[in-house]
């Protein structure tokens, strides 16, 4: 299953979060597909000097996802994952019809 993972942390925690992120790449049952860093104010009300990292990962189990989020949390980050459904470009209407049956 694919997830978009949001990770927010103070810039002072960058080294710890980067180390945890590297550790996450070795967890079996998951694959990091893409990672993005927001250089500006990603969300309204976010404290100054907050980094927001957005990643797309594929996991085989809840345990693999939980282990990755826990590593980030121990490093001082706030992390949450949102499941996503992949749809081919230009096929939203066809996908919708599949789910309406």
N, C-alpha and C positions, 0 to 999 in steps of 0.2 A: 504494500500500500504506500502511496506517496503522501508526503506531508510538506507543508510550508512551515518552517520553524522560524520564529522571531526570537531573537536574543537581545536583551538590553542590558548594558552595564556601563559603569562609570569608566571614563578613560584611564583612570588610575589602576583599574583591574585588567587592562589590556593583556599584560604578560601572562597572568594566571588563566584568563579565558582562552588565549591563543594556545597555551599548553594543554588545556582541557580539550579544545577542539582537535588538536593533533592526536590526543589520546583516543578521541571518539572515532577517528578514522581506522582504528584497529579493532573496533568492536565488530564481532561477526554478526551477520544478519542484517547489515545495513550498508547503504552506499550513498555517499554525498554526490548529488548530481550537479548542483550549482550553488554558489555562495555569493552574496552581494553585501556590500557595506554602505550604509547611508552616511554621507559625509555632512549632512545638514540636519536640521530639526525634522526628524521623521514624523513625530506625533505632537499634537498640541498638548501643552502642559508638561512636556518632558523636561527634566532638569537640565541645566547647562552641562556640557562635557559628557553627555550620554551618547554612547555608540549604539547603533542599532544594526545588527547583522541579520540578514534574511537568507535562509538556505532552503534548498529543495532537496529532500532526502527520500530514499526508498527504503522501507524496512520490511523485514520478514515477520517480525513479531512485536508485540507490545513491550516485551522485555528489552529488546534491542533499542527501541525508541526511548524507553524509560531510563536505561543506562546512560544514553547520550545526554538526555536532559538533566539527569542527576549530576553528571560530571560538570556540566556548565553551571549548575546551581551551586555546587561546592566551590567553584572558582569565583563566585560572587555575582553571577549573572542571573537575571530573571529570564526564564525561557518558557515558551509555550509553543505547541504544535497544533496545526489545523490540517485535518485530512482534506485532500483535494482529489477531484476526479479529472482525469486527463481526457480531453476531447480533441479529436482532429480539427484543425482549422476549417471552418465552413460547414461543420456538421452539427451545430448546436440543435437545430430543429429535429434532425434525425435522432439524435441522442435523447432528446426530450420525449419523442414518441415512444422510444423503447421503454422509458420509465413509466409512461402513462398506461401501458398495457397491464 
